Amino acid sequence: MKQLQTWGRTWGPLLAIALVAVALLMVAPAVLSPFRLNNLGKYVCWAIAGVGIGLAWGRGGMLVMGQGVFFGLGGYAMAMHLKLEAAMASGGPDAVPDFMVLYGDGTMPGWWEPFRSGAFTLAAIVVLPALVAVVLGWAIFKRRVKGAYFAILTQALAVVFATLLVATIKQTGGFNGLNQFTQFFGYNLYDPVNKRMIYSIASVALVVCLVLVWQLYRSRFGELLVATRDAEERVRFLGHDPANIKLVAFVLAAVMASIGGALFAPITGIISPSDVDATASILLIAGVALGGRALLLGPALGALAVGFGRTTLSETFPDQWTYFLGLLFIVVILFLPAGLGSMWSQALGRLRSSRPTPTRASAPTPTDELEVAR
Amino acid sequence: MFQSRTRFATGTVLALTAALSLSACGGSKSGEASASSASCVDTSGDTIKLGFLNSTSGAMAISEQTVRDSLSLAATQINAAGGILGKKIEPVVEDGASDPAVFAEKIEKLLTGDCVAAVFGGWTSASRKAMLPVVEADNGLLFYPVQYEGLEASKNIYYTGATTNQQIIPAMDFLKSKGVKTLFLAGSDYVFPRTANKIIKQYAAELGIEIVGEEYVPLDDDDWTTQVAKIVEAKPDFVFNTINGSSNVGFVKAYYEQGLSAKTTPIISVSIAEEEAPAMGKDVTGQFAAWNYFQSVKSPTNDAFIKAFQDEYGADRPTSDPMEAAYTSLYLYKALVEKADSFDVDEINDAADGVTFDAPEGTVTIDGENHHIAKTALIGQINADNQFDVVWSSEKPIEPDPFLEGYAWWDPSAE
């Protein structure tokens, strides 16, 4: 029995990830219509960002309220490339995106130029958010800004980012955002087969992110991260610099959000300020909170559930659905502050506590709900 | 830090994932696209599904709900009169949630999931731009009911609001007729005001009107204090207002508080209608607006429209331009289907040119080339009842020209 438990603790998470992979890559394409599959792809993009939030917030205690910024960096980088690809397909190698001709004087800002290259774009999707996160994170964590101040700061960043986008019509498409993509690295975006391919890429990215954080949680770094969340001063006295530990988690979360955004653009066919603003950032957080922020699969499944809920509720109750969604959040926060996923571990915990074997909590769950104020 | 057994298992999961994904995708290069799915619209029954896609949540809900109401009214009326080609309209409603990405998702759902014959809705240009590629890829139909910045034409979209040469350019003609010499431009930092002002500046040069200032604030920003101070300083004959939505309240507040008035420096607006005028928080009597419909338009059709609308939704509800354009769009669709004698998109498009409807705003006619409609331009002045007295009219419908090809002074590439 004891052996089985140990085995379960070691391999259970991997089995769960494998189940997610099978569900996303085999079951979903077989049972869903192309439209529904594409919708699921959109939720998967949110889930990828959610996994990062789980790492930074659930394990690291950093309430990242502005992940829309990183989601947007990836999304816009990809969208710029797709926009240029569409322009070049119809107007030759020097063509500029249609909106610059319509709303500007037809000249393209220099910083758009490198995004003609697919390789540069892919690199930018990872490097750009990482750079921004390193600079920001360094400045924030070295100054020991944390708790509510950190949350407000990141939220403000999302507001600034969206406002900046809206105000730069000629450079970024403004409020309209970027859309009307025709191809994705040479693949026709109007072809359902290619849409399914992009869906698969997103699903694989989600699984890879899950495996990565699972390994991180098992590693010494994972232990340190949780220690920093629960007692930052003690970690400091033990000779570690909490700033560096937090920075790594923050940067990883940023890159994951960016990858999610980069896949969101071709899947939905549009990226606009309303996909990256404060509201969008909060909805990302909401999914993670719903699923259980400190759990391995909680953030991803929560984000998927919120995406699914937004679509289903709004289709069923087009005029009242926002109330239902709000109610759901209130109920979960009130009765299951550690998320829906915690029901499982609570039940398990009860099972275990009835036995004499002392065990250390396998999924460290933040105990106090007021960690924002810490 | 990774244990070797774990590493092996991790590798297995990743390899499994890769294998699964390879089996899931067999991408085809562009150019060899598989045949696009044929229309799934079911015309065999005695009803026909139409999609109403408006934001009923989020920032745009307050405006878009009015369009939803008039669409529902038109559907009820058409059904009471026997439907379209004998089929009753079965509305399928969806919430665009004021988010372009949601509009793109929902129109796809309406066209390919519900198999509606046409979709009615959208308000912001962002929502229309998001729906355009979807409706083109699915070869569906979208009826868009709001005046907009032009520079667009799709064979899958019918634009029943005004394009710029039916609203902005006539407004400039009106200003010229008033003897205006100097003009100040105030707008939201958004695609419509930017494009409108680009047109206004070029036409003003043609008309000999001097632009003495141009100011923008971000969408939904309420603080206009510094910008209005510049208006006070510039002393223009008129202010051309292309501000969007609630930001107008902040603008009007600053305008009156800094001593400006309709007597000294009147405003001409392109987004303040019967719904908005009473919500400005100040008495805006005497200010002007350019539209193609006012509730005060005198015609038997309009009287019937207003009566039907207020019977349905309450006597305190005003009717406005976008509501009328949405109401008209459903009747135009009926006329299109009946002329084509088919719900098929291509057959409707072939039959489109010259289809007319005796709308509350007057007779409107579809241009088969650019899918916009010929509309009469009107300038109204707000009276004490927050209604508009029509003070100027283009007298006859203006042919739509979304790309301003008929205007020699227009140079799209100039700043």
Interface residues (C-beta under 8 A of the other chain):
Chain A: T10 W11 L14 I17 A18 A21 V22 L25 M26 P29 S33 P34 F35 R36 N38 N39 K42 A89 V101 L102 Y103 D105 G106 T163 V166 A167 I169 G174 F175 N176 G177 N179 Q180 F181 T182 Q183 G186 Y187 N188 Y190 D191 P192 V193 N194 R196 M197 Y199 S200 I201 S203 V204 V207 V208 V211 Q215 R218 S219 R220 F221 T268 G269 I270 I271 S272 S274 D275 T311 S314 E315 P318 D319 W321 T322
Chain B: M1 F2 T6 A9 T10 V13 L14 L16 T17 A18 L20 S21 A24 C25 G26 G27 S28 K29 S30 G31 E32 A33 S34 S36 S37 T56 S57 V93 E94 D95 A97 S98 D99 P100 A101 V102 A104 E105 K106 E108 K109 T112 G113 T124 S125 A126 K129 A130 L132 P133 V134 A137 L151 D189 Y190 V191 R194 T195 K198 P218 L219 P412 S413 A414 E415
